[in-house]
Amino acid sequence: MDFTKQLEELAINLFKIDAVKFGEFTTKSGMKTPVYFDLRVIVSYPAIMESISDLLYSSSLISLEYDHICGVPYTALPIATLLSVKAKKSMLMRRKEAKSYGTKKLIEGHFSKNQKCCIVEDVVTSGSSVLETVNDLRKEGLVVEQAVIILDREQGGRQNLEKNRVKMMSLLTMSELIKILVDNNCITKEIGVEVKNYLNSTKAPSVESSEVSAVNRLNMPYEKRAGVSRNSIAKQLFNIMATKKTNLCISVDLTSSVQILNLLEKVGEHVCLVKTHVDIIEDFNSDFVEQLKQMATKFNFLLLEDRKFADIGNTVSLQYSKGIYKISEWADCVTVHSLPGEGILKALNSASSDKSKGVFLLAEMSSEGNLITPDYTKATVKMAEKYPQLMTGFVCQNAATFDDPGLIQLTPGVQLEKPKDNLGQVYNTPEKVIENGADVVVVGRGIVASKNPETEAVLYKNILWKSYSKRILGKME
Ligand SMILES: O=c1ccn([C@@H]2O[C@H](COP(=O)(O)O)[C@@H](O)[C@H]2O)c(=O)[nH]1
């Protein structure tokens, strides 16, 4: 049977088994609808299941350029399974909730970062369920760019997915389905017209998924985001980036103060942020701090001490303002682990009483085998919500991690030269991290250990700015 005929037969069969119903229904969101889909019933009809997976497989809907198939739980899971067997591609399973014991994984199956995954779903209305699955897969470092759907209700899902860089392809659209059912006398012309009118009059439901909001963040220029930041350091940093046209942060992981200052003399004009680890500087002293502050003023960059605080609130407030480093006196912002709980933010909030300081919370790490789970990341983002004036942003690797456009995604683990070091650091390219939502990009050894740090800094700056400019124009591939 040819493809069109088989599709027509599928549409009629879906009607016959009551997977498509006409009448007066109320959707979950309280909207009235003259048509209702319940594809959960297809599991009772193996021939229909087989026909759907055949059609998905034999259509040109799926390119071969993917490594895994993942069904949106739950209705699409059996279809994804059949398709995976037919296409001889591995399947991934997304849990709706991570297990509270054992591995606590959200995604089951074997995969590696940067592998491609194709999503399978039964019906798409706004696209929010597909996006939930996309978000979880992307958080694991998978590339998700295509979704194949049985039925597109044509109510904005395709557009929502496209905004999130997912190309959606469907076997049937609602209009095509209605035409087949009218042509085959399954429903009257009047019902067909009623459904068409309904389609024309219902606006695309807004999707409250983090990914859609993240796209707003991704498409907004830095100067606009400065306007919605509630933390003064985030505001300043966005404005510096827009003015200097650079989103490069240099990580000056050097052990001598002279080396650091010499390096900054060369690269200062090309960066928006300088990240330090002051505890590795062998000759740290107050004179160095003064010179560092002067350079920050001369070249218009901010200072981030990557201290990664991770203790109880009381200890952290002492580590922040006392000892030989007196971090609070010179650093505009610091990095903080969420592991000890909210007390750490409370401590820093009261320690920065003039409200001109900022915090980057570590929501994800770049290193191989790190123990951060998707639930930990989510809880970290949640913890930050109570401290909007303190929060500059998150250290993280994925666009879907948070959605507030006033916050900054700081992404380390970036190099042009190599994919990893020999101590667990994993590198992405500058283009890739911008695509993954990075706002400020941390480069350390890629510049610091190069023969000509200034030339290298200019190279990174240009690639990063070009990628960001492309992103705000919505031109990411
Ligand atoms: O997840 C993280 C958090 C912080 N870092 C820090 O960034 C730099 C990266 O240096 P490279 O030389 O570019 O590898 C370094 O200071 C880390 O402490 C990170 O890499 N990953």
The ligand as an SDF file (V2000), in Angstrom:
LIG
                    3D

 21 22  0  0  0  0  0  0  0  0999 V2000
   32.4430   23.4990   36.4830 O   0  0  0  0  0  0  0  0  0  0  0  0
   33.4700   24.2000   36.5720 C   0  0  0  0  0  0  0  0  0  0  0  0
   33.5580   25.2520   37.4720 C   0  0  0  0  0  0  0  0  0  0  0  0
   34.6910   26.0290   37.4710 C   0  0  0  0  0  0  0  0  0  0  0  0
   35.7280   25.7840   36.6250 N   0  0  0  0  0  0  0  0  0  0  0  0
   36.8930   26.6690   36.6920 C   0  0  0  0  0  0  0  0  0  0  0  0
   37.0720   27.3020   35.4170 O   0  0  0  0  0  0  0  0  0  0  0  0
   38.4420   27.3310   35.0640 C   0  0  0  0  0  0  0  0  0  0  0  0
   38.6440   26.5510   33.8020 C   0  0  0  0  0  0  0  0  0  0  0  0
   40.0030   26.5390   33.4140 O   0  0  0  0  0  0  0  0  0  0  0  0
   40.5300   25.8590   32.0610 P   0  0  0  0  0  0  0  0  0  0  0  0
   41.9960   26.0920   32.0820 O   0  0  0  0  0  0  0  0  0  0  0  0
   39.8470   26.5840   30.9350 O   0  0  0  0  0  0  0  0  0  0  0  0
   40.2010   24.4170   32.0960 O   0  0  0  0  0  0  0  0  0  0  0  0
   39.2190   26.8010   36.2540 C   0  0  0  0  0  0  0  0  0  0  0  0
   39.6130   27.8860   37.0390 O   0  0  0  0  0  0  0  0  0  0  0  0
   38.2060   25.9740   37.0190 C   0  0  0  0  0  0  0  0  0  0  0  0
   38.4480   25.9990   38.4040 O   0  0  0  0  0  0  0  0  0  0  0  0
   35.6270   24.7450   35.7490 C   0  0  0  0  0  0  0  0  0  0  0  0
   36.5410   24.4750   34.9430 O   0  0  0  0  0  0  0  0  0  0  0  0
   34.4860   23.9760   35.7370 N   0  0  0  0  0  0  0  0  0  0  0  0
  1  2  2  0
  2  3  1  0
  2 21  1  0
  3  4  2  0
  4  5  1  0
  5  6  1  0
  5 19  1  0
  6  7  1  0
  6 17  1  0
  7  8  1  0
  8  9  1  0
  8 15  1  0
  9 10  1  0
 10 11  1  0
 11 12  2  0
 11 13  1  0
 11 14  1  0
 15 16  1  0
 15 17  1  0
 17 18  1  0
 19 20  2  0
 19 21  1  0
M  END
$$$$
